[in-house]
Amino acid sequence: MTKKEMFNEIRKAVITNDEMVAFIDHEIELLDKKSNSSKKPTKTQVENNGFKASIVAYLTTVDAPKCIKEMQAELSEIAELTNQRVTHMLTDLVKAGTLTKEYVKKVPYYSIAS
């Protein structure tokens, strides 16, 4: 249960006490403001968006699905990145529906979604 959900439950329990309801409403407002202010992407996330665009552009030019090692060997932009970072970017693209992922002998291969 999140803090906001907890405050909402407490608010229901003390609905007759105006002072407590006002306090809880203020706390919920502060939580909302805090969660909205932290939505700015980090430097790494901004960099990853550029890498994602390069990966998508590369995969549109190839005929067969590629694994991460093949992509890193053929795409100079991501050659120096760790496999974990590239995997994270590819997973984001799969979740967004841009790429598809298939396994061949337990190795994931990625291609453009059709």
MOPAC internal coordinates of N, CA, C and O (Angstrom, degrees):
PM7 1SCF
backbone

  N    0.0000 0     0.00 0     0.00 0    0    0    0
  C    1.4413 1     0.00 0     0.00 0    1    0    0
  C    1.5243 1   108.58 1     0.00 0    2    1    0
  O    1.2310 1   120.53 1   -48.79 1    3    2    1
  N    1.3165 1   116.60 1   131.21 1    3    2    1
  C    1.4567 1   120.23 1  -179.38 1    5    3    2
  C    1.5206 1   110.45 1   -80.09 1    6    5    3
  O    1.2310 1   121.12 1   -11.17 1    7    6    5
  N    1.3170 1   115.46 1   168.83 1    7    6    5
  C    1.4570 1   120.55 1   178.52 1    9    7    6
  C    1.5350 1   110.78 1   -61.98 1   10    9    7
  O    1.2310 1   121.32 1   137.89 1   11   10    9
  N    1.3270 1   115.08 1   -42.11 1   11   10    9
  C    1.4605 1   119.78 1  -179.26 1   13   11   10
  C    1.5334 1   110.79 1   -62.77 1   14   13   11
  O    1.2310 1   120.47 1   136.16 1   15   14   13
  N    1.3255 1   116.71 1   -43.84 1   15   14   13
  C    1.4589 1   120.39 1   177.79 1   17   15   14
  C    1.5243 1   111.11 1   -62.38 1   18   17   15
  O    1.2310 1   121.01 1   140.60 1   19   18   17
  N    1.3410 1   115.68 1   -39.40 1   19   18   17
  C    1.4600 1   120.17 1   178.94 1   21   19   18
  C    1.5270 1   110.63 1   -63.87 1   22   21   19
  O    1.2310 1   120.26 1   135.67 1   23   22   21
  N    1.3286 1   117.11 1   -44.33 1   23   22   21
  C    1.4643 1   120.08 1   178.09 1   25   23   22
  C    1.5323 1   111.09 1   -62.17 1   26   25   23
  O    1.2310 1   120.19 1   141.13 1   27   26   25
  N    1.3212 1   117.25 1   -38.87 1   27   26   25
  C    1.4662 1   119.90 1   178.75 1   29   27   26
  C    1.5290 1   111.45 1   -64.37 1   30   29   27
  O    1.2310 1   120.22 1   141.26 1   31   30   29
  N    1.3302 1   117.18 1   -38.74 1   31   30   29
  C    1.4619 1   120.54 1   177.41 1   33   31   30
  C    1.5250 1   111.03 1   -66.74 1   34   33   31
  O    1.2310 1   120.57 1   137.94 1   35   34   33
  N    1.3294 1   116.51 1   -42.06 1   35   34   33
  C    1.4630 1   120.09 1   178.22 1   37   35   34
  C    1.5277 1   109.75 1   -64.07 1   38   37   35
  O    1.2310 1   120.90 1   140.81 1   39   38   37
  N    1.3159 1   115.89 1   -39.19 1   39   38   37
  C    1.4773 1   120.96 1   179.44 1   41   39   38
  C    1.5290 1   110.40 1   -59.36 1   42   41   39
  O    1.2310 1   120.57 1   138.13 1   43   42   41
  N    1.3375 1   116.53 1   -41.87 1   43   42   41
  C    1.4700 1   120.16 1   178.19 1   45   43   42
  C    1.5287 1   111.03 1   -62.43 1   46   45   43
  O    1.2310 1   120.86 1   143.59 1   47   46   45
  N    1.3335 1   115.95 1   -36.41 1   47   46   45
  C    1.4604 1   120.45 1  -177.28 1   49   47   46
  C    1.5274 1   112.59 1   -73.18 1   50   49   47
  O    1.2310 1   119.92 1   149.79 1   51   50   49
  N    1.3284 1   117.75 1   -30.21 1   51   50   49
  C    1.4696 1   121.21 1  -176.06 1   53   51   50
  C    1.5254 1   111.69 1  -114.40 1   54   53   51
  O    1.2310 1   120.24 1  -149.04 1   55   54   53
  N    1.2974 1   117.14 1    30.96 1   55   54   53
  C    1.4639 1   122.16 1  -174.46 1   57   55   54
  C    1.5298 1   112.30 1   -58.97 1   58   57   55
  O    1.2310 1   119.79 1   155.14 1   59   58   57
  N    1.3126 1   118.01 1   -24.86 1   59   58   57
  C    1.4656 1   120.66 1  -178.87 1   61   59   58
  C    1.5153 1   113.12 1   -79.95 1   62   61   59
  O    1.2310 1   119.12 1   161.95 1   63   62   61
  N    1.3174 1   119.29 1   -18.05 1   63   62   61
  C    1.4593 1   123.08 1  -179.11 1   65   63   62
  C    1.5330 1   108.62 1   -94.77 1   66   65   63
  O    1.2310 1   120.64 1   -77.42 1   67   66   65
  N    1.3260 1   116.38 1   102.58 1   67   66   65
  C    1.4592 1   121.83 1  -175.68 1   69   67   66
  C    1.5241 1   113.26 1   -61.02 1   70   69   67
  O    1.2310 1   120.54 1   141.94 1   71   70   69
  N    1.3143 1   116.58 1   -38.06 1   71   70   69
  C    1.4660 1   120.51 1  -179.06 1   73   71   70
  C    1.5310 1   111.07 1   -64.90 1   74   73   71
  O    1.2310 1   120.22 1   136.39 1   75   74   73
  N    1.3166 1   117.18 1   -43.61 1   75   74   73
  C    1.4657 1   120.58 1   179.32 1   77   75   74
  C    1.5303 1   110.98 1   -68.91 1   78   77   75
  O    1.2310 1   120.08 1   141.87 1   79   78   77
  N    1.3278 1   117.46 1   -38.13 1   79   78   77
  C    1.4640 1   121.03 1   178.48 1   81   79   78
  C    1.5226 1   110.05 1   -62.62 1   82   81   79
  O    1.2310 1   120.55 1   138.15 1   83   82   81
  N    1.3411 1   116.56 1   -41.85 1   83   82   81
  C    1.4662 1   120.75 1   178.40 1   85   83   82
  C    1.5300 1   110.24 1   -62.93 1   86   85   83
  O    1.2310 1   120.39 1   137.10 1   87   86   85
  N    1.3381 1   116.85 1   -42.90 1   87   86   85
  C    1.4625 1   120.83 1   178.94 1   89   87   86
  C    1.5253 1   110.68 1   -61.98 1   90   89   87
  O    1.2310 1   120.42 1   133.80 1   91   90   89
  N    1.3279 1   116.81 1   -46.20 1   91   90   89
  C    1.4642 1   121.20 1  -178.41 1   93   91   90
  C    1.5222 1   110.97 1   -64.96 1   94   93   91
  O    1.2310 1   120.44 1   139.06 1   95   94   93
  N    1.3331 1   116.76 1   -40.94 1   95   94   93
  C    1.4741 1   120.08 1   176.68 1   97   95   94
  C    1.5225 1   111.01 1   -60.32 1   98   97   95
  O    1.2310 1   120.69 1   140.21 1   99   98   97
  N    1.3330 1   116.29 1   -39.79 1   99   98   97
  C    1.4674 1   120.39 1   178.50 1  101   99   98
  C    1.5249 1   110.54 1   -65.49 1  102  101   99
  O    1.2310 1   119.95 1   137.62 1  103  102  101
  N    1.3172 1   117.71 1   -42.38 1  103  102  101
  C    1.4654 1   121.05 1   179.20 1  105  103  102
  C    1.5300 1   111.25 1   -64.06 1  106  105  103
  O    1.2310 1   120.00 1   139.51 1  107  106  105
  N    1.3220 1   117.61 1   -40.49 1  107  106  105
  C    1.4627 1   121.66 1   177.49 1  109  107  106
  C    1.5184 1   110.26 1   -63.80 1  110  109  107
  O    1.2310 1   120.72 1   139.51 1  111  110  109
  N    1.3335 1   116.23 1   -40.49 1  111  110  109
  C    1.4655 1   120.77 1   177.51 1  113  111  110
  C    1.5319 1   110.82 1   -61.97 1  114  113  111
  O    1.2310 1   120.24 1   138.31 1  115  114  113
  N    1.3243 1   117.14 1   -41.69 1  115  114  113
  C    1.4682 1   121.05 1   177.66 1  117  115  114
  C    1.5256 1   111.26 1   -63.76 1  118  117  115
  O    1.2310 1   120.27 1   139.02 1  119  118  117
  N    1.3295 1   117.09 1   -40.98 1  119  118  117
  C    1.4693 1   120.63 1   178.14 1  121  119  118
  C    1.5282 1   110.64 1   -63.33 1  122  121  119
  O    1.2310 1   120.13 1   138.15 1  123  122  121
  N    1.3260 1   117.36 1   -41.85 1  123  122  121
  C    1.4620 1   121.14 1   178.37 1  125  123  122
  C    1.5203 1   110.81 1   -62.99 1  126  125  123
  O    1.2310 1   120.72 1   137.30 1  127  126  125
  N    1.3296 1   116.23 1   -42.70 1  127  126  125
  C    1.4574 1   120.43 1  -179.39 1  129  127  126
  C    1.5223 1   110.62 1   -64.76 1  130  129  127
  O    1.2310 1   120.68 1   139.47 1  131  130  129
  N    1.3309 1   116.31 1   -40.53 1  131  130  129
  C    1.4663 1   121.04 1   179.58 1  133  131  130
  C    1.5248 1   110.98 1   -65.34 1  134  133  131
  O    1.2310 1   120.06 1   137.24 1  135  134  133
  N    1.3204 1   117.50 1   -42.76 1  135  134  133
  C    1.4656 1   119.57 1  -178.07 1  137  135  134
  C    1.5227 1   111.42 1   -69.80 1  138  137  135
  O    1.2310 1   119.58 1   148.85 1  139  138  137
  N    1.3181 1   118.40 1   -31.15 1  139  138  137
  C    1.4639 1   120.86 1   178.91 1  141  139  138
  C    1.5154 1   112.51 1   -76.69 1  142  141  139
  O    1.2310 1   119.97 1   152.69 1  143  142  141
  N    1.3243 1   117.66 1   -27.31 1  143  142  141
  C    1.4599 1   120.00 1  -177.64 1  145  143  142
  C    1.5256 1   112.28 1   -79.20 1  146  145  143
  O    1.2310 1   119.61 1   159.15 1  147  146  145
  N    1.3303 1   118.36 1   -20.85 1  147  146  145
  C    1.4636 1   121.04 1  -176.69 1  149  147  146
  C    1.5316 1   112.35 1   -93.91 1  150  149  147
  O    1.2310 1   119.49 1  -160.29 1  151  150  149
  N    1.3013 1   118.58 1    19.71 1  151  150  149
  C    1.4629 1   122.19 1  -177.06 1  153  151  150
  C    1.5289 1   112.88 1   -89.28 1  154  153  151
  O    1.2310 1   120.03 1   179.63 1  155  154  153
  N    1.3190 1   117.54 1    -0.37 1  155  154  153
  C    1.4573 1   120.75 1   179.59 1  157  155  154
  C    1.5327 1   109.30 1   -69.14 1  158  157  155
  O    1.2310 1   119.89 1   -50.93 1  159  158  157
  N    1.3428 1   117.81 1   129.07 1  159  158  157
  C    1.4658 1   119.35 1  -179.15 1  161  159  158
  C    1.5398 1   111.88 1   -67.48 1  162  161  159
  O    1.2310 1   121.16 1   -32.50 1  163  162  161
  N    1.3078 1   115.39 1   147.50 1  163  162  161
  C    1.4547 1   120.56 1   178.44 1  165  163  162
  C    1.5297 1   109.87 1   -77.27 1  166  165  163
  O    1.2310 1   120.92 1    -9.43 1  167  166  165
  N    1.3106 1   115.85 1   170.57 1  167  166  165
  C    1.4644 1   121.42 1   178.73 1  169  167  166
  C    1.5328 1   110.55 1   -59.76 1  170  169  167
  O    1.2310 1   120.38 1   137.70 1  171  170  169
  N    1.3225 1   116.88 1   -42.30 1  171  170  169
  C    1.4626 1   121.41 1   179.99 1  173  171  170
  C    1.5182 1   111.10 1   -64.88 1  174  173  171
  O    1.2310 1   120.15 1   139.52 1  175  174  173
  N    1.3305 1   117.33 1   -40.48 1  175  174  173
  C    1.4650 1   120.26 1   178.74 1  177  175  174
  C    1.5237 1   111.17 1   -63.44 1  178  177  175
  O    1.2310 1   120.31 1   141.26 1  179  178  177
  N    1.3176 1   117.02 1   -38.74 1  179  178  177
  C    1.4650 1   120.62 1   177.88 1  181  179  178
  C    1.5302 1   109.95 1   -65.53 1  182  181  179
  O    1.2310 1   120.54 1   136.75 1  183  182  181
  N    1.3356 1   116.57 1   -43.25 1  183  182  181
  C    1.4655 1   120.80 1   176.88 1  185  183  182
  C    1.5309 1   110.82 1   -60.96 1  186  185  183
  O    1.2310 1   120.96 1   137.24 1  187  186  185
  N    1.3364 1   115.77 1   -42.76 1  187  186  185
  C    1.4658 1   120.26 1  -178.94 1  189  187  186
  C    1.5178 1   111.75 1   -61.67 1  190  189  187
  O    1.2310 1   119.82 1   145.70 1  191  190  189
  N    1.3257 1   117.95 1   -34.30 1  191  190  189
  C    1.4655 1   120.03 1   178.61 1  193  191  190
  C    1.5257 1   110.85 1   -62.07 1  194  193  191
  O    1.2310 1   120.21 1   142.30 1  195  194  193
  N    1.3240 1   117.21 1   -37.70 1  195  194  193
  C    1.4589 1   120.89 1   175.92 1  197  195  194
  C    1.5240 1   111.77 1   -66.20 1  198  197  195
  O    1.2310 1   121.22 1   137.78 1  199  198  197
  N    1.3299 1   115.27 1   -42.22 1  199  198  197
  C    1.4638 1   119.76 1   177.94 1  201  199  198
  C    1.5247 1   111.31 1   -64.51 1  202  201  199
  O    1.2310 1   120.63 1   140.48 1  203  202  201
  N    1.3278 1   116.40 1   -39.52 1  203  202  201
  C    1.4697 1   120.37 1   178.54 1  205  203  202
  C    1.5223 1   110.80 1   -60.45 1  206  205  203
  O    1.2310 1   120.79 1   137.59 1  207  206  205
  N    1.3312 1   116.10 1   -42.41 1  207  206  205
  C    1.4665 1   119.85 1   178.98 1  209  207  206
  C    1.5258 1   110.42 1   -62.48 1  210  209  207
  O    1.2310 1   120.10 1   140.24 1  211  210  209
  N    1.3300 1   117.41 1   -39.76 1  211  210  209
  C    1.4674 1   121.43 1   177.79 1  213  211  210
  C    1.5180 1   111.39 1   -64.53 1  214  213  211
  O    1.2310 1   120.72 1   138.94 1  215  214  213
  N    1.3272 1   116.22 1   -41.06 1  215  214  213
  C    1.4680 1   120.53 1  -179.90 1  217  215  214
  C    1.5255 1   110.38 1   -64.31 1  218  217  215
  O    1.2310 1   120.47 1   134.76 1  219  218  217
  N    1.3241 1   116.71 1   -45.24 1  219  218  217
  C    1.4688 1   120.48 1  -179.78 1  221  219  218
  C    1.5275 1   110.19 1   -63.33 1  222  221  219
  O    1.2310 1   120.45 1   136.76 1  223  222  221
  N    1.3383 1   116.75 1   -43.24 1  223  222  221
  C    1.4618 1   120.01 1   178.77 1  225  223  222
  C    1.5226 1   110.80 1   -61.93 1  226  225  223
  O    1.2310 1   120.55 1   138.67 1  227  226  225
  N    1.3234 1   116.56 1   -41.33 1  227  226  225
  C    1.4684 1   120.86 1   179.10 1  229  227  226
  C    1.5305 1   111.10 1   -64.28 1  230  229  227
  O    1.2310 1   120.52 1   133.25 1  231  230  229
  N    1.3340 1   116.60 1   -46.75 1  231  230  229
  C    1.4671 1   119.56 1  -176.64 1  233  231  230
  C    1.5331 1   112.68 1   -67.92 1  234  233  231
  O    1.2310 1   119.94 1   158.53 1  235  234  233
  N    1.3264 1   117.72 1   -21.47 1  235  234  233
  C    1.4664 1   118.99 1   176.29 1  237  235  234
  C    1.5255 1   111.34 1   -74.47 1  238  237  235
  O    1.2310 1   120.33 1   160.39 1  239  238  237
  N    1.3353 1   116.98 1   -19.61 1  239  238  237
  C    1.4646 1   119.97 1  -177.94 1  241  239  238
  C    1.5208 1   113.64 1   -93.13 1  242  241  239
  O    1.2310 1   120.08 1   166.99 1  243  242  241
  N    1.3331 1   117.46 1   -13.01 1  243  242  241
  C    1.4721 1   119.94 1  -178.50 1  245  243  242
  C    1.5280 1   110.33 1   -98.48 1  246  245  243
  O    1.2310 1   121.10 1   -23.92 1  247  246  245
  N    1.3306 1   115.50 1   156.08 1  247  246  245
  C    1.4626 1   120.58 1  -176.82 1  249  247  246
  C    1.5233 1   113.22 1   -90.36 1  250  249  247
  O    1.2310 1   120.10 1   147.39 1  251  250  249
  N    1.3225 1   117.41 1   -32.61 1  251  250  249
  C    1.4584 1   121.16 1  -174.53 1  253  251  250
  C    1.5280 1   110.30 1  -112.30 1  254  253  251
  O    1.2310 1   120.00 1   -25.73 1  255  254  253
  N    1.3265 1   117.61 1   154.27 1  255  254  253
  C    1.4708 1   120.74 1   174.79 1  257  255  254
  C    1.5330 1   110.36 1   -60.37 1  258  257  255
  O    1.2310 1   121.01 1   -30.42 1  259  258  257
  N    1.3181 1   115.68 1   149.58 1  259  258  257
  C    1.4661 1   121.28 1  -177.74 1  261  259  258
  C    1.5182 1   110.63 1  -123.90 1  262  261  259
  O    1.2310 1   121.22 1   -32.55 1  263  262  261
  N    1.3438 1   115.26 1   147.45 1  263  262  261
  C    1.4536 1   120.19 1   172.99 1  265  263  262
  C    1.5328 1   108.19 1   -90.91 1  266  265  263
  O    1.2310 1   120.62 1    -7.28 1  267  266  265
  N    1.2977 1   116.42 1   172.72 1  267  266  265
  C    1.4641 1   120.95 1  -175.12 1  269  267  266
  C    1.5221 1   111.45 1   -62.48 1  270  269  267
  O    1.2310 1   119.90 1   135.78 1  271  270  269
  N    1.3108 1   117.80 1   -44.22 1  271  270  269
  C    1.4713 1   120.21 1  -178.67 1  273  271  270
  C    1.5232 1   111.47 1   -61.94 1  274  273  271
  O    1.2310 1   120.23 1   140.59 1  275  274  273
  N    1.3203 1   117.16 1   -39.41 1  275  274  273
  C    1.4657 1   120.49 1   177.62 1  277  275  274
  C    1.5269 1   110.60 1   -65.07 1  278  277  275
  O    1.2310 1   120.79 1   137.98 1  279  278  277
  N    1.3312 1   116.10 1   -42.02 1  279  278  277
  C    1.4698 1   119.44 1   178.94 1  281  279  278
  C    1.5225 1   111.00 1   -63.02 1  282  281  279
  O    1.2310 1   120.47 1   137.03 1  283  282  281
  N    1.3242 1   116.70 1   -42.97 1  283  282  281
  C    1.4601 1   119.97 1  -179.79 1  285  283  282
  C    1.5218 1   111.51 1   -66.19 1  286  285  283
  O    1.2310 1   119.98 1   147.12 1  287  286  285
  N    1.3222 1   117.65 1   -32.88 1  287  286  285
  C    1.4638 1   120.80 1   179.32 1  289  287  286
  C    1.5277 1   111.47 1   -72.54 1  290  289  287
  O    1.2310 1   120.41 1   146.33 1  291  290  289
  N    1.3297 1   116.82 1   -33.67 1  291  290  289
  C    1.4587 1   120.56 1  -174.39 1  293  291  290
  C    1.5229 1   114.28 1   -98.80 1  294  293  291
  O    1.2310 1   119.74 1   164.83 1  295  294  293
  N    1.3205 1   118.11 1   -15.17 1  295  294  293
  C    1.4578 1   122.00 1  -177.34 1  297  295  294
  C    1.5256 1   108.91 1  -117.68 1  298  297  295
  O    1.2310 1   120.58 1   -72.96 1  299  298  297
  N    1.3161 1   116.49 1   107.04 1  299  298  297
  C    1.4634 1   120.99 1  -172.44 1  301  299  298
  C    1.5304 1   113.18 1   -64.58 1  302  301  299
  O    1.2310 1   119.65 1   151.40 1  303  302  301
  N    1.3482 1   118.26 1   -28.60 1  303  302  301
  C    1.4724 1   120.52 1  -177.94 1  305  303  302
  C    1.5283 1   112.31 1   -61.89 1  306  305  303
  O    1.2310 1   120.28 1   145.44 1  307  306  305
  N    1.3301 1   117.06 1   -34.56 1  307  306  305
  C    1.4657 1   119.39 1  -176.06 1  309  307  306
  C    1.5214 1   112.64 1  -106.70 1  310  309  307
  O    1.2310 1   120.11 1  -172.23 1  311  310  309
  N    1.3157 1   117.40 1     7.77 1  311  310  309
  C    1.4688 1   121.09 1  -176.58 1  313  311  310
  C    1.5280 1   112.32 1   -61.75 1  314  313  311
  O    1.2310 1   120.04 1   145.45 1  315  314  313
  N    1.3155 1   117.53 1   -34.55 1  315  314  313
  C    1.4669 1   120.96 1  -176.49 1  317  315  314
  C    1.5258 1   113.47 1   -90.76 1  318  317  315
  O    1.2310 1   119.90 1   174.16 1  319  318  317
  N    1.3236 1   117.79 1    -5.84 1  319  318  317
  C    1.4616 1   120.81 1  -178.82 1  321  319  318
  C    1.5233 1   110.54 1   -78.98 1  322  321  319
  O    1.2310 1   121.06 1   -25.25 1  323  322  321
  N    1.3281 1   115.58 1   154.75 1  323  322  321
  C    1.4679 1   119.87 1   177.49 1  325  323  322
  C    1.5296 1   109.84 1   -73.84 1  326  325  323
  O    1.2310 1   121.09 1   -24.60 1  327  326  325
  N    1.3300 1   115.52 1   155.40 1  327  326  325
  C    1.4617 1   120.33 1   177.30 1  329  327  326
  C    1.5309 1   111.10 1   -59.83 1  330  329  327
  O    1.2310 1   120.37 1   143.49 1  331  330  329
  N    1.3346 1   116.89 1   -36.51 1  331  330  329
  C    1.4568 1   120.62 1  -179.01 1  333  331  330
  C    1.5216 1   111.18 1   -63.50 1  334  333  331
  O    1.2310 1   120.49 1   138.63 1  335  334  333
  N    1.3284 1   116.67 1   -41.37 1  335  334  333
  C    1.4652 1   120.48 1  -179.37 1  337  335  334
  C    1.5256 1   110.54 1   -67.49 1  338  337  335
  O    1.2310 1   120.54 1   137.60 1  339  338  337
  N    1.3208 1   116.58 1   -42.40 1  339  338  337
  C    1.4655 1   120.43 1   178.88 1  341  339  338
  C    1.5290 1   109.83 1   -65.89 1  342  341  339
  O    1.2310 1   120.30 1   139.29 1  343  342  341
  N    1.3301 1   117.04 1   -40.71 1  343  342  341
  C    1.4587 1   120.88 1   177.76 1  345  343  342
  C    1.5173 1   110.89 1   -59.78 1  346  345  343
  O    1.2310 1   120.29 1   137.83 1  347  346  345
  N    1.3181 1   117.04 1   -42.17 1  347  346  345
  C    1.4609 1   121.42 1   179.09 1  349  347  346
  C    1.5324 1   110.79 1   -61.73 1  350  349  347
  O    1.2310 1   120.51 1   135.78 1  351  350  349
  N    1.3184 1   116.62 1   -44.22 1  351  350  349
  C    1.4649 1   120.22 1   179.30 1  353  351  350
  C    1.5283 1   110.82 1   -64.36 1  354  353  351
  O    1.2310 1   120.64 1   137.25 1  355  354  353
  N    1.3221 1   116.38 1   -42.75 1  355  354  353
  C    1.4614 1   120.43 1   179.85 1  357  355  354
  C    1.5254 1   110.90 1   -65.78 1  358  357  355
  O    1.2310 1   120.07 1   141.82 1  359  358  357
  N    1.3190 1   117.48 1   -38.18 1  359  358  357
  C    1.4572 1   121.10 1   177.54 1  361  359  358
  C    1.5276 1   110.68 1   -62.77 1  362  361  359
  O    1.2310 1   120.37 1   138.63 1  363  362  361
  N    1.3332 1   116.90 1   -41.37 1  363  362  361
  C    1.4672 1   120.77 1   176.32 1  365  363  362
  C    1.5226 1   110.88 1   -60.25 1  366  365  363
  O    1.2310 1   120.56 1   138.07 1  367  366  365
  N    1.3261 1   116.54 1   -41.93 1  367  366  365
  C    1.4699 1   120.57 1  -179.78 1  369  367  366
  C    1.5270 1   111.57 1   -68.16 1  370  369  367
  O    1.2310 1   120.25 1   145.39 1  371  370  369
  N    1.3239 1   117.12 1   -34.61 1  371  370  369
  C    1.4685 1   120.57 1   177.02 1  373  371  370
  C    1.5313 1   109.42 1   -67.85 1  374  373  371
  O    1.2310 1   120.17 1   135.66 1  375  374  373
  N    1.3353 1   117.28 1   -44.34 1  375  374  373
  C    1.4654 1   121.13 1   178.80 1  377  375  374
  C    1.5242 1   111.51 1   -62.06 1  378  377  375
  O    1.2310 1   120.52 1   145.90 1  379  378  377
  N    1.3337 1   116.61 1   -34.10 1  379  378  377
  C    1.4656 1   120.92 1   179.37 1  381  379  378
  C    1.5292 1   111.85 1   -76.27 1  382  381  379
  O    1.2310 1   120.52 1   167.53 1  383  382  381
  N    1.3377 1   116.61 1   -12.47 1  383  382  381
  C    1.4545 1   120.31 1   179.24 1  385  383  382
  C    1.5198 1   114.03 1    88.28 1  386  385  383
  O    1.2310 1   120.28 1  -172.14 1  387  386  385
  N    1.3271 1   117.06 1     7.86 1  387  386  385
  C    1.4577 1   121.31 1   179.63 1  389  387  386
  C    1.5216 1   111.39 1   -78.03 1  390  389  387
  O    1.2310 1   120.79 1   141.51 1  391  390  389
  N    1.3369 1   116.10 1   -38.49 1  391  390  389
  C    1.4665 1   121.41 1  -179.02 1  393  391  390
  C    1.5207 1   110.36 1  -118.28 1  394  393  391
  O    1.2310 1   121.49 1   -18.89 1  395  394  393
  N    1.3321 1   114.76 1   161.11 1  395  394  393
  C    1.4569 1   120.76 1   170.42 1  397  395  394
  C    1.5253 1   107.84 1  -117.18 1  398  397  395
  O    1.2310 1   121.42 1   -25.71 1  399  398  397
  N    1.3147 1   114.89 1   154.29 1  399  398  397
  C    1.4670 1   121.01 1  -176.96 1  401  399  398
  C    1.5175 1   107.54 1  -126.83 1  402  401  399
  O    1.2310 1   121.08 1   -49.46 1  403  402  401
  N    1.3276 1   115.54 1   130.54 1  403  402  401
  C    1.4609 1   120.58 1   176.06 1  405  403  402
  C    1.5159 1   108.35 1  -135.88 1  406  405  403
  O    1.2310 1   120.66 1   -29.46 1  407  406  405
  N    1.3225 1   116.34 1   150.54 1  407  406  405
  C    1.4571 1   121.25 1  -177.57 1  409  407  406
  C    1.5242 1   110.14 1  -104.80 1  410  409  407
  O    1.2310 1   121.50 1   -44.46 1  411  410  409
  N    1.3389 1   114.73 1   135.54 1  411  410  409
  C    1.4513 1   121.84 1   172.24 1  413  411  410
  C    1.5269 1   105.72 1  -126.54 1  414  413  411
  O    1.2310 1   120.71 1   -67.56 1  415  414  413
  N    1.3179 1   116.25 1   112.44 1  415  414  413
  C    1.4668 1   122.41 1  -176.67 1  417  415  414
  C    1.5378 1   111.55 1    52.13 1  418  417  415
  O    1.2310 1   120.81 1  -131.99 1  419  418  417
  N    1.3164 1   116.06 1    48.01 1  419  418  417
  C    1.4668 1   125.38 1   177.12 1  421  419  418
  C    1.5206 1   114.02 1    69.06 1  422  421  419
  O    1.2310 1   119.27 1  -169.09 1  423  422  421
  N    1.3128 1   119.00 1    10.91 1  423  422  421
  C    1.4607 1   122.35 1   178.19 1  425  423  422
  C    1.5264 1   107.61 1  -108.34 1  426  425  423
  O    1.2310 1   119.84 1   -54.49 1  427  426  425
  N    1.3484 1   117.92 1   125.51 1  427  426  425
  C    1.4579 1   118.72 1  -179.55 1  429  427  426
  C    1.5326 1   112.17 1   -76.30 1  430  429  427
  O    1.2310 1   121.49 1   -45.48 1  431  430  429
  N    1.3233 1   114.76 1   134.52 1  431  430  429
  C    1.4700 1   122.24 1   176.25 1  433  431  430
  C    1.5245 1   107.13 1  -118.77 1  434  433  431
  O    1.2310 1   120.89 1   -41.51 1  435  434  433
  N    1.3219 1   115.90 1   138.49 1  435  434  433
  C    1.4529 1   121.79 1  -176.22 1  437  435  434
  C    1.5276 1   110.63 1  -115.78 1  438  437  435
  O    1.2310 1   121.61 1   -36.33 1  439  438  437
  N    1.3322 1   114.52 1   143.67 1  439  438  437
  C    1.4567 1   120.57 1   175.62 1  441  439  438
  C    1.5238 1   108.68 1  -148.08 1  442  441  439
  O    1.2310 1   120.63 1   -13.29 1  443  442  441
  N    1.3176 1   116.41 1   166.71 1  443  442  441
  C    1.4623 1   121.72 1   178.92 1  445  443  442
  C    1.5319 1   109.16 1   -68.39 1  446  445  443
  O    1.2310 1   120.98 1   -45.15 1  447  446  445
  N    1.3207 1   115.72 1   134.85 1  447  446  445
  C    1.4615 1   120.42 1   177.98 1  449  447  446
  C    1.5319 1   109.47 1   -69.53 1  450  449  447
  O    1.2310 1   121.63 1   -39.78 1  451  450  449
  N    1.3145 1   114.49 1   140.22 1  451  450  449
  C    1.4687 1   117.02 1  -178.93 1  453  451  450
  C    1.4995 1   112.80 1   -98.15 1  454  453  451
  O    1.2310 1   120.10 1   180.00 1  455  454  453

